[in-house]
Amino acid sequence: MKTDILIIGGGIAGLSAAATLVPHATVTLLETEDTLGYHASGRSAAMFLKDYGNDVVRALNYASAQHHETTGGGMLSKRGMMLVARPDQRDDFVAEHTTFGMQEISLAEAFGHVPILNAETCAFAAYRPDAHDLDADRLLQTFAADARRAGALIVTKAPVTAIGKSGGAWQITAGGKTYNALTLINAAGAWVDEIATMADIKPLGFQPYRRSMARIPAPGGHDVSTWPFLDGVNESWYAKPDAGKWLVSPSDEDPVDAHDAWADDMVLAQGLARYEEMVSEPVTRLETSWAGLRTFAPDRSLVIGRDTTEPTFFWLGGQGGYGFQTAPAASRLVADLLTGSAPELDAEIVAALSPARFSA
């Protein structure tokens, strides 16, 4: 089967790229699992805050904001974000809320936002109103529908077992079939370096990290629907509403090999203990738990661009925890670079995203 562009990976990165590229070329996307967005994309807390991430990530956030605000009537809903800290964490609290552009608020205001805060341990709070929930599933499905509607072929249950090159074209064996493509986009999430190795391309040193999540009943029977995203200083834990329930994450970041991740019971217990220290309602029951992999390049910025030794091999990896919020701008950059159009992003940001930065 012949195609101009073949994308490996059916998460938010691969699907958004497919939807953006298909007006310009024939596109085939291969996903190993039975469903799209199975791994990191299906396990995201999905918040949107423009000032989350380093400067390169923030540039993508800002360039993605209009898409999130307007597409399909908007993918965002107001949530707000609050940072809380103990008395001994004043310096770290000031540094963190300044970095996030948050305003310090009184404890009375903090308790107005989240009434279960512990008055004995919560000494400082800061708030930012313009943090939003991002409808991750709807964004993913919208990109998939747009790609299919424009003619992209999306194939699930198609694990890649071999990659070679012959006659100037890539030959990819997946799900028992062979696909031929002029350009290969590596959007394989935690497996990006494995796909590169399979294609005889030098890996860039991506590292997957586990992030765990627990769903618990609404604390104390409260209506949590209007509560903000609640963050412990130094990213020691975070919590947020979810369909009438309350999600708590230990904000773990344990390096692991690429795999179908699951939550570690001890890591969850330690994270829940850090969370419980700051609230007055104990965790009485764990309804469910899960984990996903957040995969970063060595410098924690995304990698978007042609490989320096093989220009028909295109990197689209290292989304870390920023895949959904950056997807609109990242996919537009993919299309710009592959069609020869002038990128809308500043040249220094394009360079900071390019894989060439690792060969300098």
SULKANOR-V439756 format. One record per run of one state. SS is the DSSP state (A for helix, B for strand, O for the rest). FROM is the first residue (numbers start at 0). LEN is the number of residues. If there is no record, write none. Layout:
ss	from	len
SS	FROM	LEN
SS	FROM	LEN
This chain:
ss	from	len
O	0	1
B	1	7
O	8	3
A	11	10
O	21	5
B	26	4
O	30	9
A	39	4
O	43	3
B	46	2
O	48	6
A	54	19
O	73	2
B	75	3
O	78	2
B	80	5
O	85	1
A	86	13
O	99	3
B	102	3
O	105	1
A	106	7
O	113	3
B	116	1
O	117	6
B	123	5
O	128	3
B	131	3
O	134	1
A	135	14
O	149	3
B	152	3
O	155	4
B	159	7
O	166	2
B	168	6
O	174	2
B	176	10
O	186	2
A	188	10
O	198	8
B	206	10
O	216	2
A	218	3
O	221	7
B	228	4
A	232	3
O	235	2
B	237	5
O	242	2
B	244	5
O	249	4
B	253	3
O	256	8
A	264	13
O	277	1
B	278	1
O	279	6
B	285	11
O	296	6
B	302	4
O	306	6
B	312	5
O	317	5
A	322	17
O	339	7
A	346	7
O	353	1
A	354	4
O	358	2
